[in-house]
């Protein structure tokens, strides 16, 4: 099943009350996923599959960065 880039990053914490706040920005920066999102045609709203109109395929390195963002997003806690 294809998802958007932001859903792929938030997959470990989809119920977070602030999906695009400080925690999100920290996770993106730590993993390098912010650079991946900046290159996507629709940013975090880009569907990550060429099976859909307007979808985009990622390289293996870009997938690693997004998965790193997912891990950071799921484990980053506010102090």
Backbone as numpy.savetxt, mean C-alpha at the origin, in Angstrom:
# Nx Ny Nz CAx CAy CAz Cx Cy Cz
-7.79 -12.41 -6.44 -8.63 -11.23 -6.44 -7.74 -9.99 -6.44
-8.05 -9.05 -7.27 -7.26 -7.82 -7.36 -7.79 -6.77 -6.39
-6.86 -6.05 -5.80 -7.20 -4.98 -4.87 -6.44 -3.73 -5.26
-6.83 -2.61 -4.67 -6.09 -1.39 -4.88 -4.80 -1.43 -4.07
-3.89 -0.53 -4.39 -2.61 -0.48 -3.68 -2.82 -0.22 -2.19
-3.71 0.72 -1.85 -3.90 1.01 -0.42 -4.51 -0.17 0.33
-5.38 -0.93 -0.29 -5.94 -2.11 0.36 -4.85 -3.15 0.59
-3.96 -3.32 -0.38 -2.86 -4.26 -0.22 -1.96 -3.86 0.94
-1.75 -2.59 1.15 -0.91 -2.13 2.26 -1.64 -2.29 3.58
-2.93 -2.00 3.61 -3.71 -2.05 4.85 -4.23 -3.44 5.17
-3.93 -4.43 4.36 -4.55 -5.75 4.48 -4.42 -6.34 5.88
-3.36 -6.04 6.58 -3.21 -6.57 7.94 -3.98 -5.79 8.98
-4.56 -4.65 8.59 -5.24 -3.80 9.57 -6.35 -2.99 8.89
-7.23 -3.69 8.21 -8.29 -3.02 7.44 -9.28 -2.26 8.30
-9.38 -2.63 9.56 -10.36 -1.97 10.43 -9.77 -0.78 11.18
-8.55 -0.41 10.87 -7.92 0.73 11.56 -8.77 1.98 11.36
-9.01 2.73 12.42 -9.87 3.91 12.31 -9.25 5.03 11.48
-7.95 5.05 11.32 -7.28 6.12 10.59 -6.34 5.52 9.53
-6.89 5.00 8.43 -6.05 4.30 7.47 -5.08 5.19 6.71
-5.30 6.48 6.68 -4.40 7.35 5.93 -3.80 8.43 6.81
-3.61 8.18 8.07 -3.07 9.16 9.00 -1.58 8.95 9.24
-1.15 9.29 10.41 0.26 9.22 10.79 0.81 7.80 10.67
0.07 6.82 11.13 0.53 5.43 11.06 0.77 5.02 9.61
-0.15 5.40 8.74 -0.06 5.10 7.30 1.20 5.72 6.72
1.41 7.00 6.96 2.57 7.70 6.41 3.87 7.10 6.92
3.93 6.75 8.20 5.12 6.15 8.78 5.42 4.80 8.11
4.40 3.98 7.96 4.57 2.66 7.33 5.06 2.80 5.89
4.49 3.73 5.15 4.91 3.92 3.76 6.36 4.36 3.67
6.74 5.31 4.50 8.10 5.82 4.47 9.13 4.79 4.87
8.83 4.00 5.89 9.77 2.99 6.38 10.01 1.88 5.36
9.01 1.55 4.57 9.12 0.43 3.64 9.52 0.86 2.22
9.41 2.15 1.92 9.66 2.61 0.55 8.42 2.53 -0.32
7.29 2.11 0.28 6.05 2.00 -0.48 5.57 3.37 -0.96
5.96 4.45 -0.27 5.56 5.79 -0.70 6.07 6.09 -2.09
7.27 5.61 -2.42 7.84 5.81 -3.75 7.07 5.01 -4.80
6.65 3.81 -4.44 5.87 2.97 -5.35 4.53 3.65 -5.65
3.84 4.13 -4.61 2.55 4.77 -4.78 2.65 6.04 -5.63
3.74 6.78 -5.47 3.93 8.02 -6.23 4.03 7.76 -7.72
4.46 6.57 -8.11 4.63 6.23 -9.53 3.38 5.62 -10.16
2.41 5.24 -9.34 1.20 4.61 -9.87 0.28 5.67 -10.48
-0.41 5.33 -11.56 -1.26 6.30 -12.25 -2.37 6.91 -11.37
-2.91 6.15 -10.44 -3.96 6.64 -9.56 -3.53 6.59 -8.10
-2.22 6.59 -7.87 -1.71 6.55 -6.51 -2.23 5.33 -5.77
-2.60 5.50 -4.50 -3.07 4.37 -3.70 -4.36 3.74 -4.22
-5.09 4.44 -5.07 -6.34 3.92 -5.61 -6.17 3.08 -6.87
-4.94 2.85 -7.29 -4.67 2.05 -8.48 -4.91 0.58 -8.21
-5.68 -0.08 -9.08 -5.90 -1.52 -8.98 -4.64 -2.22 -9.46
-4.16 -3.17 -8.67 -2.90 -3.84 -8.98 -3.13 -5.15 -9.72
-3.61 -5.01 -10.95 -3.81 -6.14 -11.84 -4.14 -5.60 -13.22
-3.49 -6.14 -14.22 -3.78 -5.71 -15.60 -5.04 -6.37 -16.14
-5.64 -7.23 -15.36 -6.88 -7.88 -15.79 -8.05 -6.91 -15.79
-7.87 -5.75 -15.19 -8.93 -4.76 -15.10 -8.51 -3.50 -15.85
-9.48 -2.85 -16.46 -9.20 -1.61 -17.17 -8.58 -0.61 -16.20
-7.47 -0.03 -16.61 -6.79 0.94 -15.77 -5.92 0.30 -14.71
-5.88 -1.04 -14.67 -5.07 -1.73 -13.67 -3.60 -1.63 -14.01
-2.77 -1.88 -13.05 -1.32 -1.73 -13.20 -0.62 -2.93 -12.58
0.41 -3.41 -13.24 1.19 -4.53 -12.71 2.46 -3.99 -12.06
2.85 -4.58 -10.94 4.05 -4.15 -10.22 5.20 -5.11 -10.46
6.40 -4.60 -10.31 7.60 -5.45 -10.34 7.69 -6.19 -9.01
8.57 -7.17 -8.95 8.77 -7.93 -7.71 9.26 -7.00 -6.59
10.14 -6.08 -6.92 10.66 -5.15 -5.91 9.54 -4.25 -5.38
8.68 -3.77 -6.25 7.56 -2.92 -5.81 6.61 -3.70 -4.91
6.35 -4.97 -5.24 5.50 -5.79 -4.37 6.14 -5.96 -3.00
7.46 -6.12 -2.97 8.15 -6.25 -1.68 7.99 -4.98 -0.85
8.07 -3.84 -1.49 7.92 -2.58 -0.76 6.50 -2.42 -0.22
5.51 -2.80 -1.03 4.12 -2.72 -0.54 3.90 -3.69 0.61
4.47 -4.89 0.50 4.28 -5.84 1.60 5.00 -5.36 2.85
6.13 -4.66 2.68 6.81 -4.07 3.82 5.96 -3.00 4.47
5.26 -2.23 3.64 4.34 -1.23 4.16 3.19 -1.86 4.90
2.73 -3.01 4.41 1.64 -3.72 5.08 2.10 -4.20 6.45
3.31 -4.74 6.51 3.83 -5.21 7.79 4.01 -4.07 8.77
4.54 -2.96 8.31 4.74 -1.80 9.17 3.41 -1.21 9.61
2.46 -1.17 8.69 1.14 -0.62 9.01 0.44 -1.45 10.07
0.60 -2.76 9.99 -0.07 -3.64 10.94 0.57 -3.62 12.31
1.86 -3.28 12.39 2.55 -3.35 13.67 2.86 -2.00 14.28
2.76 -0.91 13.51 3.06 0.42 14.05 1.98 0.84 15.02
2.37 1.30 16.15 1.42 1.73 17.17 1.69 3.19 17.53
0.66 3.88 17.90 0.84 5.27 18.33 1.33 5.30 19.76
2.18 6.25 20.05 2.68 6.41 21.41 1.90 7.49 22.12
